[in-house]
Structures are given as structure tokens and as C-alpha cells.
Amino acid sequence: MTYRLILLPDAEQDLEAHIKAGNKKQLKKIFALFEELKEHPQTGTGRPKLLRYQQAQVWSHRIDDKHRMVYTIENEAVMVHVIALWGHYDDK
């Protein structure tokens, strides 16, 4: 089953910030994580984990020491909603 990946507006802005920063290693990791999310959003590289203390089921993948990809999964609709790509949870 392939999930449809949707970047929310904040995630799109975060991706633009990564592109402007020009760190090719981070960008390569982000696009690799996008591909992984399409196939298996709950496993893979980047230490995926379900975040505690959230109202919804929010997941996180490590991009590097500073940045995380935060997303939710809709199994019924086969979609992954990427919420953020910049920072470490709430340190924006």
C-alpha cells in the first residue's frame, strides 16, 4: 500500500527554509524520508516514534540532531500529513 504524502503549509515553508539553507545532506535525508513515508510511515530510518502527550497520533522522524519531521498518519484514507520539518518539536 502506498500512502499519499501531503505537506501542510508550515511544512512547505520549512522545506523552503531547508532549501535556502543549502545543506545538501539535510535535503537528501528529507527526500529519502518522504519516500519512506509513502511506503511505511511507522518504520524506517530516522528513529520514527509516536509522540506522547499529543491529542492525535503524531509521529516524528529524525532529520538530524536539530531537525525533526513531524507528521500524522491516516490509515483509512492512506495519507500522511507532514506538519513540520524545521526544529525540534516546539522550539520554533
MIDOSE-1310 file (N, C-alpha, C; in nm, 2 decimals, decimal comma, always signed):
residues 92
mtyr	+0,09/-0,12/+0,00/+0,00/+0,00/+0,00/+0,09/+0,12/+0,00; +0,06/+0,22/-0,09/+0,14/+0,34/-0,09/+0,05/+0,46/-0,04; +0,11/+0,53/+0,06/+0,05/+0,64/+0,12/+0,07/+0,77/+0,03; -0,03/+0,85/+0,03/-0,02/+0,98/-0,03/+0,03/+1,08/+0,07
lill	+0,14/+1,15/+0,03/+0,21/+1,24/+0,11/+0,16/+1,39/+0,09; +0,11/+1,45/+0,20/+0,06/+1,59/+0,19/+0,14/+1,68/+0,28; +0,20/+1,78/+0,23/+0,27/+1,88/+0,31/+0,18/+1,99/+0,35; +0,16/+2,01/+0,48/+0,08/+2,12/+0,52/+0,16/+2,25/+0,50
pdae	+0,09/+2,37/+0,50/+0,16/+2,50/+0,47/+0,28/+2,52/+0,56; +0,28/+2,49/+0,68/+0,40/+2,51/+0,77/+0,52/+2,42/+0,72; +0,48/+2,30/+0,68/+0,59/+2,21/+0,64/+0,65/+2,26/+0,50; +0,56/+2,32/+0,42/+0,61/+2,37/+0,29/+0,71/+2,49/+0,32
qdle	+0,68/+2,57/+0,41/+0,77/+2,68/+0,45/+0,90/+2,63/+0,51; +0,89/+2,52/+0,59/+1,01/+2,46/+0,65/+1,10/+2,40/+0,54; +1,03/+2,34/+0,44/+1,11/+2,28/+0,33/+1,18/+2,39/+0,25; +1,11/+2,50/+0,23/+1,17/+2,62/+0,16/+1,29/+2,67/+0,24
ahik	+1,28/+2,67/+0,37/+1,39/+2,72/+0,46/+1,51/+2,62/+0,45; +1,48/+2,49/+0,44/+1,59/+2,40/+0,42/+1,66/+2,42/+0,29; +1,58/+2,45/+0,18/+1,64/+2,47/+0,05/+1,72/+2,59/+0,05; +1,67/+2,70/+0,11/+1,75/+2,83/+0,12/+1,88/+2,81/+0,20
agnk	+1,87/+2,72/+0,31/+1,99/+2,70/+0,39/+2,10/+2,63/+0,31; +2,06/+2,55/+0,21/+2,15/+2,49/+0,11/+2,23/+2,37/+0,17; +2,18/+2,31/+0,28/+2,25/+2,19/+0,33/+2,20/+2,07/+0,25; +2,29/+2,03/+0,16/+2,25/+1,92/+0,07/+2,23/+1,79/+0,14
kqlk	+2,30/+1,76/+0,25/+2,29/+1,64/+0,33/+2,15/+1,63/+0,39; +2,10/+1,75/+0,45/+1,97/+1,75/+0,51/+1,86/+1,73/+0,40; +1,88/+1,80/+0,29/+1,78/+1,79/+0,18/+1,77/+1,64/+0,13; +1,88/+1,58/+0,12/+1,88/+1,44/+0,07/+1,81/+1,35/+0,17
kifa	+1,83/+1,37/+0,30/+1,77/+1,30/+0,41/+1,62/+1,32/+0,41; +1,58/+1,45/+0,39/+1,43/+1,48/+0,39/+1,36/+1,41/+0,27; +1,42/+1,41/+0,15/+1,35/+1,35/+0,04/+1,36/+1,20/+0,05; +1,46/+1,14/+0,12/+1,46/+1,00/+0,14/+1,35/+0,96/+0,24
lfee	+1,33/+1,05/+0,35/+1,23/+1,02/+0,44/+1,09/+1,03/+0,38; +1,07/+1,13/+0,28/+0,94/+1,14/+0,21/+0,91/+1,00/+0,14; +1,01/+0,94/+0,08/+0,99/+0,82/+0,01/+0,96/+0,71/+0,10; +1,03/+0,70/+0,22/+1,00/+0,60/+0,32/+0,85/+0,62/+0,37
lkeh	+0,81/+0,74/+0,40/+0,67/+0,77/+0,45/+0,57/+0,71/+0,35; +0,59/+0,72/+0,23/+0,50/+0,67/+0,13/+0,48/+0,52/+0,14; +0,58/+0,45/+0,18/+0,57/+0,30/+0,19/+0,54/+0,25/+0,33; +0,61/+0,30/+0,43/+0,59/+0,25/+0,56/+0,62/+0,36/+0,66
pqtg	+0,51/+0,44/+0,70/+0,53/+0,56/+0,78/+0,57/+0,54/+0,92; +0,55/+0,42/+0,97/+0,58/+0,39/+1,11/+0,71/+0,32/+1,14; +0,79/+0,29/+1,03/+0,92/+0,23/+1,05/+1,02/+0,30/+0,96; +1,14/+0,26/+0,96/+1,25/+0,31/+0,87/+1,36/+0,38/+0,95
tgrp	+1,43/+0,46/+0,87/+1,55/+0,53/+0,93/+1,50/+0,66/+1,00; +1,58/+0,72/+1,07/+1,55/+0,84/+1,14/+1,48/+0,82/+1,27; +1,48/+0,70/+1,33/+1,42/+0,66/+1,45/+1,27/+0,71/+1,47; +1,18/+0,66/+1,38/+1,04/+0,71/+1,39/+0,98/+0,67/+1,53
kllr	+0,91/+0,76/+1,59/+0,85/+0,73/+1,71/+0,71/+0,81/+1,72; +0,62/+0,75/+1,80/+0,49/+0,81/+1,83/+0,51/+0,90/+1,94; +0,48/+1,03/+1,92/+0,50/+1,13/+2,03/+0,39/+1,11/+2,14; +0,43/+1,12/+2,26/+0,34/+1,11/+2,37/+0,29/+1,25/+2,40
yqqa	+0,18/+1,25/+2,48/+0,12/+1,37/+2,53/+0,06/+1,46/+2,42; +0,02/+1,39/+2,31/-0,05/+1,46/+2,20/-0,19/+1,42/+2,19; -0,28/+1,50/+2,15/-0,42/+1,46/+2,13/-0,44/+1,36/+2,02; -0,37/+1,39/+1,91/-0,38/+1,30/+1,80/-0,26/+1,21/+1,79
qvws	-0,26/+1,11/+1,71/-0,14/+1,03/+1,69/-0,04/+1,10/+1,60; +0,06/+1,17/+1,66/+0,16/+1,24/+1,59/+0,29/+1,17/+1,60; +0,35/+1,15/+1,48/+0,48/+1,08/+1,47/+0,59/+1,18/+1,44; +0,72/+1,13/+1,47/+0,83/+1,21/+1,45/+0,94/+1,12/+1,39
hrid	+1,02/+1,18/+1,29/+1,13/+1,11/+1,23/+1,25/+1,21/+1,24; +1,36/+1,16/+1,28/+1,48/+1,25/+1,30/+1,54/+1,28/+1,16; +1,56/+1,41/+1,13/+1,63/+1,45/+1,01/+1,78/+1,46/+1,05; +1,81/+1,53/+1,15/+1,95/+1,54/+1,21/+1,93/+1,58/+1,36
dkhr	+2,04/+1,62/+1,43/+2,03/+1,64/+1,57/+1,94/+1,76/+1,60; +1,92/+1,85/+1,51/+1,84/+1,97/+1,54/+1,70/+1,96/+1,48; +1,68/+1,90/+1,37/+1,55/+1,90/+1,30/+1,48/+1,77/+1,30; +1,35/+1,77/+1,31/+1,26/+1,66/+1,31/+1,15/+1,68/+1,20
mvyt	+1,11/+1,57/+1,14/+0,99/+1,57/+1,06/+0,88/+1,52/+1,15; +0,77/+1,60/+1,16/+0,66/+1,57/+1,24/+0,54/+1,55/+1,15; +0,46/+1,44/+1,17/+0,35/+1,41/+1,08/+0,25/+1,32/+1,15; +0,13/+1,32/+1,08/+0,02/+1,23/+1,13/-0,01/+1,13/+1,01
iene	-0,07/+1,02/+1,05/-0,10/+0,91/+0,95/-0,25/+0,89/+0,96; -0,31/+0,88/+0,84/-0,45/+0,85/+0,82/-0,45/+0,71/+0,75; -0,46/+0,60/+0,82/-0,46/+0,47/+0,75/-0,58/+0,45/+0,67; -0,70/+0,50/+0,71/-0,82/+0,48/+0,63/-0,82/+0,55/+0,50
avmv	-0,76/+0,67/+0,50/-0,75/+0,74/+0,37/-0,62/+0,72/+0,30; -0,53/+0,64/+0,36/-0,40/+0,62/+0,31/-0,32/+0,75/+0,28; -0,31/+0,83/+0,38/-0,24/+0,96/+0,36/-0,15/+0,99/+0,48; -0,05/+1,06/+0,45/+0,04/+1,11/+0,56/+0,05/+1,26/+0,55
hvia	+0,02/+1,33/+0,66/+0,02/+1,47/+0,66/+0,15/+1,52/+0,73; +0,24/+1,58/+0,66/+0,36/+1,63/+0,72/+0,33/+1,77/+0,78; +0,36/+1,78/+0,91/+0,32/+1,90/+0,98/+0,44/+2,00/+0,99; +0,56/+1,95/+1,01/+0,68/+2,04/+1,02/+0,80/+1,96/+0,98
lwgh	+0,91/+2,04/+0,94/+1,04/+1,99/+0,90/+1,15/+2,06/+0,97; +1,12/+2,16/+1,05/+1,23/+2,25/+1,10/+1,22/+2,25/+1,25; +1,34/+2,24/+1,31/+1,34/+2,25/+1,46/+1,32/+2,11/+1,52; +1,31/+2,12/+1,65/+1,28/+2,00/+1,74/+1,15/+2,02/+1,81
yddk	+1,04/+1,98/+1,75/+0,91/+1,99/+1,80/+0,87/+2,14/+1,82; +0,86/+2,19/+1,94/+0,81/+2,32/+1,97/+0,91/+2,43/+1,98; +1,03/+2,42/+1,93/+1,14/+2,52/+1,95/+1,15/+2,62/+1,84; +1,03/+2,64/+1,77/+1,03/+2,74/+1,66/+1,04/+2,88/+1,71
